[in-house]
Amino acid sequence: MATVYDIVTVTCFACVVLTYFMFTEGGMKVLAHFMLPAAAFAIANQLGNRGMDVPAVILIAAGIGYTYIIVRH
């Protein structure tokens, strides 16, 4: 883990995994919804490591927001 984006996105991904196990009933349908923020964090990590800070921060915020919406729904 060399950059701030590595630490932030891996932490967010770990939180998404914990959220899936703790606050949902499981199932493939719900898991499919959690794959979108996981992909957003991976893409944000790559963008942040390449110096594209604004899109990376937007993707991280969108991933967190979408996870929140999934859990609240």
Secondary structure, DSSP 8 states (H G I E B T S, - for coil): --SHHHHHHHHHHHHHHHHHHHHS---HHHHHHHHHHHHHHHHHHHHHHTT-HHHHHHHHHHHHHHHHHHHH-
